[in-house]
Structures are given as C-alpha cells and as structure tokens.
C-alpha cells in the first residue's frame, strides 16, 4: 500500500479499517523504541515529504505508526509510556485483572477502581488536544467525577445484592463472586469508542509532522 504521510494506512470509513488503525497504534513493540529511534522515525517521514526518502513503503508505515503511538500529534513530545497509545494496554491490563478478581474486599476493590481511573485520567490529560486550553478545574472535576462513578458502581451493586431479602445466602455468594465483571465492563465501555466510529479523541493522524 502506497505510503501517505500523516494519514491512516487503512480506510477509516469502515469498521475493519478503523480497528486495524487502532491496533497498529497500540502495538506494544513500540514501547522499546528509544527517543533517538523515534526521532529517526520522524526524520524518515520528513524526508518522504521532501521527496528524498530511500525507505520502502512498509518501513515508512512502521515509522509513522511508531510516531502515532508514542508522540503527541500537537506538541511533538514523546509521551510517558503508561500514557501513550502503545503503552496504555500493558499498563492497564494488570489493573483490569485485579479489578475482576472474585471475592475482593469492597475497600480493596474501590482502590483498584481509583488506580484505574487515575491511569485513565493521566492518559486523557497527556493525549488531550493541546491546541485547546483546558482549565485545571475541568480536569480535576472530570477526574473526581470518574472516580466517584467508579467507586459507586463497585459498592452500590455489592450492597444491593448483599442486603436484598429476596436473594438466598447461597445465591448472594455466587453473585458476589461474579460481581467484578459487570463493574469493570460497564466502566470500560467508553474505551471502545475509537473503534466504533470514524472520529475519536485518540485516533491521531499526526498531520503536524
């Protein structure tokens, strides 16, 4: 496929194209790219734009998606690994695994939810649209709102089940075992947005390179 600087490799009008684009951005192999190597990737794209590149289309696509996954499109700065597109999944998967562990004490479950929302808030902040200023009050309010919802979902469902007189003790224990799954899946639904529609806050095309 012919390389196009600053553009996705796949057709973004189709679900499969958006999914492939998203998967390419979160490729965990880019975690091991040093800052020097990322700068070389940026140089490769600049050379292509100047018409002096000697690299193949596949090398250019790989360089571009390394830039998509590790560098902010507005500032050009290398993102902290846990908050980059390529580093978010390796950082988030262990947290999600802890959140779905059965039989977790409510306090510990709430701590896991807070850690998860803190990682999400850091990711959202680092990948924000830098061309538009966001106030500290908005960021703090959004974070506190997300934490409140996460902890509420984790605790209210448990209390509803354990306090219901219509549910037997055995059924309560069974439901409590599987309770972390609906808690986590309901809070993670928003992460599917970039794959499900043509535009999304985190589907970067890096037109500023």
N, C-alpha and C positions, 0 to 999 in steps of 0.2 A: 504494500500500500504506500502511495506517494506521501512523503512527509509534509506536514503543514505546520509551520511554527505557530505556537500559541493556540492551536486547535486540537480538539479531541481526535483520537485515532479512529473512533467508530461513530456511526450515525447516531446522533442524540435525539432523533425523532422516534426511535424505537426503544422498547424496554431493554432488549438484549444489548443494544449499543450503549445505553446508559449504565447498565450493570457491568459490562466489560470495562468501561471507562473508570467506574468507581473501583473495581477490583484492581485495576492496574495502578491506581493512585495509592492504594493501601498495601501494595506489595512490600512485605516485611524485609526483603533483601536490601532495600534502600536504607534501612537502619544502619547498615555497616558502611555507608558512604561517608567519607570524611568531608570536612568543609572544602578542602582543596579539590577533591574529586567532584563535589557539587559545583564548584566554580568552573571546573573544566567542562561540566555538562552545560552550564550557561554559556560558556565560550563557544561550544560546538553549535549551539542554536544561533548565536550572534553571527558566527561565520557563515552559517547557512543563509541567514537573512542578507548578508553582504555578498553572497554568491561565490564564496571562496572555500566552501566546505569540501573535504575529501572523504567524508564519512558516509557510510551506507544509510539507507532509509531506516533499517532496523536499529542501528546504533543511535540515530537521531531520535527515534521514538523512545528508546530506552532512556536516553539522556533527558528528554522532555518530561517523561513521567517521573523520573527521579526528582526533577525540579518541582513538578506538581505536588509530589508527596512530601517534600522536605522544606520547601522555601515559600514564604508568604508572597502571594502574587502582587500585592501593593507595595510592600516595603522592600522586598528582595532579600530580607534577612532569613537566615536559617532558623527554623522553628525548634524549640526544645523538643527532644524526642517524644516524650509522652503526649505532647500536644500537637504533634504533626500528624498528617493524614496517614503516613506509613507506620508511625509508632503507636497510634491510638489503640489499635486492636490488641497488640501484645501486652499493652499496659492494662487494658480494660478487661480482657478475658479472665485473668485470675480473680479480679474483683467480682465479676459476674458469677464465677464458680463459687465463690464464698457466699454470695447472696442467695444462691439456690440450694445451699446445703440444708438438708432437712433437720428439724429438731433444734435449730439455733435459738438461743435465748433472745427474747424481744429486744433487750438493750444492745446485744451484740449485732443483731440484725439491723437495728437502727444505725449503728456505727458503720456497718458496711454500706448502707444507703447513703450516708453522709459522705463517705470516702468516694463513692461512685459519682455523686453529684458534684463533688469538688473537682474530680478529674474532668467531668463534663464541662464545668464552668471554666476551668483553665483552657480546655480545648476551644471552647466557644470564644473566649477572650483572645487567644493567640491567633485564631483564624477569622477574627472579625474583619469587617470591611474598614480598612484603615483610612479610606478616603472620606469616611463619615465619622465625625466625633461622637463618641458615646460617653455619657456622663458617668461618674463614679456611682451616683445614686441609682442609676438604671442597672448597672452591673451588680451592685450589692443587692438591690431589690429582686432582681431576677434569680440570683443565687439563693437568697433566703427563701424565695417562693418555691424554687425547685426542691430545696432541702425539706421544707415544710410538707410539701406534697408527698415526697418520697417516704418520709418518716410516718406520715399519716396513713398512707396506704399500707405500710408494713405493720402498723399497730392496730388500726381500726378493724381490718379483716380478722386478725387474730382474736381480738376482744369480742367481735361479733359472733364468731364460731364458739369460743370457749364459754360465753355467757348465755348462749341460746338454750332454753329449757327443752326445746323440741328435738335437739340432737343428742343421741346417746353418747355415753362416755367413750365407747369404742370408736364410734364414728368421728368424734371430736379429735381423738388421737390420730386417726387416719387422715382427716382433713388438714390437721396441723402439720403433718409430715409433708404434704404436697403444697402447703400454703406459699412457700417462697417462689414457686414457679409463676403463678398469676401476678404476684407482686412485682417480680423482675420484668416479666414480659410486658406488663402494662406500662411500665416506666421506660422501656426500651423501644416502644413502637415508633417514637419520633425519629429514631436513627435510620429507619427505612426510607425516609422522605427523599434523599438524594437519588435513590434508585428508582423511585416510583413516579417521578415527574421530571419533565425536561429541564427545569431550573431548580437550583437549590443553593443554599448559602455556602456549602462546602464543595461544590463541583467547580473547581477552579480551572480556568482556561489559560491563566497567566499571559494575558495579552500584553502586559507591560514589559516582557523580556526584550 
